[in-house]
């Protein structure tokens, strides 16, 4: 049996334990709050930095592709495909743009679906690489872009015909309200991911998503939704996001209109 002094000591210890439990809980919550605050602040700053790193080259490629699409020479040829002189002039001018594009490549698809592609790996060709077909899933990007009200879209696609995986910039060529074709360029996906999304930071993953939540770029290519919006035939804004578990902030307007090959 405990004496009065022993009972008092036990009561004091129990009182201290009961007081320490809520104090420890409050302290733990305080630490978690501080950690979450600085974690989110770091992720937000990291996101903004990557957004700027991505925004600059993407904007440059899009601007060059848009200038080529809006060129009088481009519209002159695509509005009269039988004009051989206009065709030759287009390819001559396009070579100047190709030299300035990051991957030194461009493509043009006319209103009849003839697809031309030139890069630095082969001499300039004025012959179509292939002709698109409405019943081919791999050609959905072309028909989606031609139907979409958006002036351009950006999308990741595995090209069955060209055997390359690129971030594609598809810009519609318009003459008034009439669509004459699609002009654009691409950035090699692997190089794009290495240059702009690669990071050694533990617990931080840069991601680019569209407004529907489809992943357009991710360091782990298995997570990318290739051609995720082609069936919708609409452009959509995308987000440059960096977080430990979820995307964080949006950047620039972009779309998606290409489909993966079967």
GUPAZA-569289 format. One record per residue: x, y, z of N, C-alpha, C, O, CB in turn; residue in three letters. Coordinates in steps of 0.05 Angstrom, whole numbers, plus 5000, padded with zeros to 4 digits. Last residue first. Glycine has a CB too. Layout:
<recs>
XYZXYZXYZXYZXYZala ...
</recs>
This chain:
<recs>
496150623341495250383354497550203362497049983374493250233336unk 499151263359498451053340497650803354498450763377500851003321unk 495751773396497851583393497151373372494751323367498451443419unk 493552403369492952143381495351963378496851983358490452023369unk 493153113382494252873368493652623384493352623408497352913364unk 491753573408489953473387491153243372490153173350489353693368unk 491554053458492353783451490553673430488053673433492353603476unk 494154683480492054493474493254223468495654173471490354583452unk 495155233525496055053505493954843501492054823517498754933512unk 496755803563494755663547496055483527497855563512492855863533unk 501155713619500355843594498255683580498055433584502855883576unk 500255523681501955713667500555823643498956013645504555583659unk 498055363748497755363719499555573706500255773719494855413711unk 500554953802499655213790499755203760501355063748501355433800unk 500654373821500254613837499254853823497254963830502854673850unk 499353663828500053903813499354153828497554153845498753903785unk 501753253883499653353866500553603851502353743861497153413882unk 506053093914503952893908501952993888500452833877502652813934unk 509953493912510653223921508653013912509352793905511053223951unk 510053883852509153823879510053543886510853383869506053853882unk 509054313800511154173815510154133843509354323857513754333815unk 506554433734506154393763508454243775509654063763503554233767unk 503854803688506554713695506554683725506354883740508754913685unk 498054643652499354733677502154633678502754403670497754643701unk 494554883595495954683610497254813634497555053636498054553592unk 488154953563490555063576491954843590490854643597489755283595unk 486554643500486054683528488554793541490754743532485354423541unk 482654533440485154613454484554643483482154673491486354873442unk 479153973416479254233427481954283439483254093448477054263448unk 477653453402478053653381477953933392476954113379475853623360unk 477053003431475353223438475453453417473653613416476153333465unk 480752653413478052583407476052813414473852813405477252343422unk 485452893431484952893403481952833397480852943378486652683390unk 487252913482484953083476484153073447482453223438485553363484unk 491752583489489452543507486952703499484752643508490252623534unk 496552423465494252483449491652483464489652393454494052293425unk 498652073522499252143494496652193479494852023479500951913481unk 499552223582497152153567497552243538496752463531494552293580unk 505051963618504052163599501652053584501551833575506252233579unk 507251573649504951713660503751913641501652033647505851853685unk 511651393624509451203625506951343636504751243632510150973643unk 515651773630514051783606511651593606509851623590515751723582unk 517052133684516451853678514551843654512151893657515251703703unk 516852693681519452553679519152253674520952133661521052593704unk 511652903637512352793664515052663661515652533641510152593675unk 506453233603509353183606509953103635508953223654511053443598unk 501053183606502253233580505253193580506453133560501553513571unk 495952863639498752923641499952953613499852753597500252713658unk 489553143646491252953632494153043633494753273627490252923602unk 486253513668487853353687489553153673490852993687486053223706unk 483753853635482253623642483753433661482853223668481553473617unk 487554233624485354313641483654073650482154093670483554513627unk 493853863628491854033615489554083633489553993656490853913588unk 500353903659497753783656495953973641496454213640496453723683unk 506853743673505153923656502553783652502553553641506554003629unk 510953713731508953593714507653813697507354043707506853433730unk 516453573773515153763755513353613735514053403724517353923739unk 516653353837516353253810515053453792512653513796514752983810unk 520253243896519053453879519053343850521153263839520753713881unk 522952873926520152933934518853143916516553213922520053013962unk 529253163916527752943928524953033935524553243947529152823952unk 531653423857530553483883528753253892527053163878528953743881unk 533653373807534853203827533653243855534553123874537853233828unk 529753383747530553513773531753293791530853063791528153653786unk 527353533683529053373700529853523725530453753724531553283684unk 524553883651523153763673524853593691524053523713520953593662unk 528054093611526254273626524754143649523754293667524154373607unk 531453713589532253993590530654153610531654333623532154123563unk 528853223591531453253603532253543608533453613628533553113586unk 524153343561523953263590526653293604526653383627523052963592unk 526453463511524853653525524653593555524953763572521953673513unk 528852983498530553213503529053433518530153563535531553333476unk 524252663493526352593512528152833519528752883542528052363501unk 521352943452520352913479522452853499522552973520518252693479unk 523453443408523953163417523153133446524153273463526853083412unk 518553863385520853843402521153553411519153433420520654033427unk 516154083320516153913344518753923360520854003349515653623336unk 511554493282514154373288513954203312511854173324516254603292unk 506854673229507954663256510754543258512154513238506154503274unk 500554773199503454803198504454783226503154873245504255073184unk 494954553163496254573189499254593185500354433169495454333207unk 489854873121491654663129492854703157491854873172493854623109unk 486055253113487455153090489254913096490154773078489155373078unk 479755453132482155323140483455183117482255023102481655113163unk 476456073127477055813115479655703125481655843126477055843084unk 475456583142474256373158474856093148473755893158471356413160unk 481556813122478956893130477756683149479056623169477056943106unk 485156293120484656513101481856603105479956503094485156423071unk 489755963163487056063157487156283137488956443136485756153182unk 492755413190493055623169490355703160488755543151494855513145unk 493955243258492055243235492755473216493355693224489155263244unk 499254903285498155173281496455163255497355083234500355393278unk 501854503333500154493310498754763307497154833324498054263311unk 507354243359506054503358504454513331505654523310508154743359unk 508853673398508153793372506654053376505054083394506453603356unk 513853343425511853533434511253703409512953853399512953723458unk 514752683397515252963399513153103415510853013419515553093372unk 517652113375515852213396516652503402518852553410516152033422unk 517651793311518951963331516752053351514352053345520152223317unk 515951553263517451393282518951573303521151503311519451213268unk 512851763224515551873226517251723246519651753247515352163234unk 508151463231509351483205512251573206513951473192507851673187unk 506751493285507151233273508651253247510351083241504451103268unk 508951893335508251903307508851633294511151543293509752123292unk 506452003395508151813383507351793354505151683348508051533397unk 505652663422504752443406507052263397509252353392503252543381unk 503153203458505252993457504152763441501952663447506152913486unk 501353863435500753593444503153403442504953453425498453483428unk 497954463426500554333432499954063444498254033462502254503452unk 494654853377494654673400497354553403498954543384492454453397unk 491355443350493555253353493055063375491255103391496255403357unk 486555703348488555773327490855573328492255533307489656053332unk 480455343357482955463367484955503345484955353325484155283388unk 476155073337476155363334478755503343479155733338473855483349unk 477554463301477654623326477554923320478755013301480154553342unk 478154213252475454273262475454463286473454603291474054013270unk 483654163246482154293225479354373234478254573225481954113200unk 484853863292485954133289484354293268483854523272488854123282unk 482253383279481553523303482453813302480953993309482753393328unk 485053223234482253293231481253443256479453623254480553043227unk 490253143258489853323235486953413233486353653231490653183209unk 489452763299490553033305489953233283489253463288493553013311unk 488052293274485952453287486852733293485252923293485152313313unk 491551943253491152193238489052373251488352583240490452133210unk 491351483282493851633283493651903269495452073272496151473271unk 486551253268486751383294489251563295489151773308486851173316unk 483651323205486151253220486351403246486351653246488651303202unk 479551523177479051273192481551183207481450973220478051063173unk 481351973149479552013172479151763189478551783212476852103162unk 488252003134485651873128483851903153484751853175486051583120unk 493752353102492152283125489452163116488552203093491552533142unk 499152113066496652263065494852163087494451923091495252213037unk 506252243072503952063072501452243069501652483069503851893097unk 510152593055511052353069508752143069509251903066511952413098unk 509952932992508652853017509752593029510352403014505652823012unk 515753272969513853042965512552972992513952953012515352802953unk 519853602974517253732968515153512962513053582952517553922944unk 525153573020523353423003520753572999519553673019522753143015unk 531953703033529253813032527553653012528453592989529254103024unk 535653133059535253363041532353453040530553293047536253293012unk 535752983130535352903102535053153085534353363095532952713098unk 536153183180537252923176537152833146538352633139535852723193unk 533453643192536353673185537553403178539953393170537853803207unk 526953573160528753623183531653623173532153613149528353413205unk 520253603139523053643133524553693159523653833176523453873113unk 514153353113515853383136518853403128519753253111515553143156unk 507353373094510153423087511753463112510853593131510453663067unk 501553053078503253133100506153143091507252943081502952933124unk 495253183052497953113046499853223067499753463073498753213017unk 490053343061491153153080493953063073495052883086489452923082unk 488053753033487453483023488653263040488453023034488453452994unk 490054203056487154143059486353873049484253773056485554353045unk 496653983081494754153066491854063070491353883085495454143036unk 501154043131499153863121497054033107495854213119497853693144unk 507954093146505654233135503754013125504553833111506354433113unk 513254163194511454003177509254183167508754393178510353763193unk 520354203211517654313208515954123192516953943179517754593195unk 526454273248524554113233521854263231521254433248524153833245unk 530254403288530854433259529054253242529954103224533754363254unk 528954433340529554173330530154173300530553953288527253983336unk 528255003342530054863361530854593351533154513353528654833388unk 528655403283527155233301528955063318531054973308525055063286unk 531855633245531555773271530055603292530155663316530056033267unk 531655313201534355373212534055493240535855463257535955553194unk 526255343188527355093199530055133213530655013233527654883177unk 525755843165524655793191525855553204526355543228521555763189unk 528355733117529455943134528355913163529755963182528656223123unk 525055353096527755273103529055483121530655413139529555233079unk 520555633081520455463105523255373114523655333138518755223099unk 522155863033521856033057521855863082522955953102519256203055unk 522255413001524655573003524455753028526455783043524955752978unk 517055233005519155063017521755223019523355163037519554812999unk 514455672979513855603007516155443019517155513041511255443009unk 516455642927517055872943516555822973518055912990515456112934unk 514155162910517055182913517855422930519755402946518355202885unk 508755322911509655102928512755122932513655092954508954832915unk 508655712873507955792901508955572920509855632942504955832904unk 509855402828511655622836511155702865513055762880511255862817unk 505455062825508154952831510055162840511755112857509254812806unk 499155062844501155262836503955172844504755192868500455542850unk 495554712864496654652838498754852828499954812807494354642818unk 493654922912495654712913496854632886498954502885494354472925unk 492055472935492255382907494355172905496655232896492755622888unk 492455552988489855622976489755542946487655552934489355922979unk 497655412998495555243009492855312998490955142999495555253039unk 500455852974500655582964498355412973497155262956503355462972unk 498656293004498356302975498556022963497055942946500656472962unk 499956163056497156183049496756173018494756063008495856423061unk 505656203052504255953060501355953051500455753040504455913091unk 506356733037507356523019505956253026505256113008510356493022unk 504357003081502957033055503756803036502056703022503557313043unk 504356653143505856773121504156783096502556603090508456623115unk 502156393185500856633176502256773153501356983144500656823200unk 505655973192502955913185501456153174499756133156501355803209unk 510256243208510356093183507456033174506856043150511855823187unk 508456463256509256643234509356493208508456603187512056753240unk 507455993285505256163278505956353255504356413238504356323303unk 512655793291510655633276508355803267507255773245509755393293unk 514756213322515856153296513955993279513556053255518556003298unk 511556163368511556413353512656373325511556473306513256623368unk 512755653386510055713377509955963361508455983341508155743402unk 518055713400517355523379514555583368514055573344517455233389unk 517456103441519056163417518355973394517956063371522056133423unk 514355843478513356083466514856153440513656233420513556323485unk 517955433492515355363481514155613466513155583444513355273502unk 522255723515522655563490520055493477519855503452524155313495unk 519255993559520856123540521255963514520656073492523556193552unk 516555603591515055803576516755933554515755973532514056023595unk 520355303619518855183598517555383579517455353555516654993610unk 522355683655524255533638522755403615523955383593525655323655unk 517555843680519056033663521055893645521355973622520556233681unk 516455363706514555473687515955673668515455673644512155613702unk 520655303740520455123718518555223697518855183673519554843728unk 519355733775521955723761521755543737522655623715524155633780unk 514355563794514555813779517155823763517255923741514356063798unk 515855093822514055093799514355333782514455313757511155063809unk 519055303862520255113843518555093818519555083795520554833856unk 515255593890517455733877518855563856519655653835519555813898unk 511955163906510855383890513155533875512855583852509255573907unk 515454863938514254743914513254953895513554933870512054543921unk 516455233978518655143962517555023936518655083914520254923977unk 511255293999512655533989514955443970515455563949513755704012unk 510254774016508654883995510055133982509955173958505854964006unk 514254744057514254554035512654664011513554643988513054294044unk 512755154092515255184077515454984054516655044033517655144096unk 507754924108507955204097510555234081510455334058507955404120unk 509054424127507354444104507554724091507554744066504454394111unk 512254574172513354414150511754434125512854464103513554124159unk 508454864202510855004192512054844169512954964149512955034215unk 504854444212503954684198506354834186506254924164502454864218unk 508054074240506854004214506054244198506454254174504453814218unk 509154384286511354294269510354224241511554304221512854054281unk 503954424306505454664299507754604280508254744261506554794324unk 502753894317501154044297502654294288502554364264498354114308unk 506453804358506653654333505053794311506053804288505553364337unk 504454154397507154194386507454054359508654154341509254104406unk 499553914407499654184396502354244384502454374363499054394419unk 501353424427499653434403499753704391499953734366496753354410unk 504053594473505553454452503953464426505153504404506153164460unk 499753794501501953974494503553854471504353994453503754024519unk 496453354509495553564491497753754483497753864461493353724504unk 500553064542499352954518498253174499498953174476497052764526unk 501953354588503853334566502653234540503553304519506153154575unk 497653304622498253564612500053554588499953714569499453744633unk 497852764634495452864621495953144609494853204588493152874641unk 502852764660502452614635500052714620500152744595502152304641unk 501753074705503753164685503453024659503653144638506653124696unk 497952744729497253014721499153124700498353244681497053204745unk 501152294741498852274723497952544712497252574688496552134737unk 504752534778505752424752503552394732503852454708507052144757unk 501252664819502752874805503752784778503552924758505052974822unk 499452164834497552354824498852584808497952674788495852474847unk 504351954853502951834830501052024817500852044793501551574839unk 505152304896507052294875505852174849506252274827509552134883unk 500752184929501052454918502952464895502452604875502052644940unk 501951664941499551724926499651994914498852044891497051704945unk 506651734971506751584947504351644929504651674905506851284953unk 504552035016506652154998506752004972507052134951509452145012unk 501151665038500051915027502052045008501252154987499352105050unk 503451015014502751205033501651465021501351474996505151265051unk 500950444983502450694981501550875004499150885011502050824954unk 501749765000500050005000501850255000503850275014498150005025unk 
</recs>
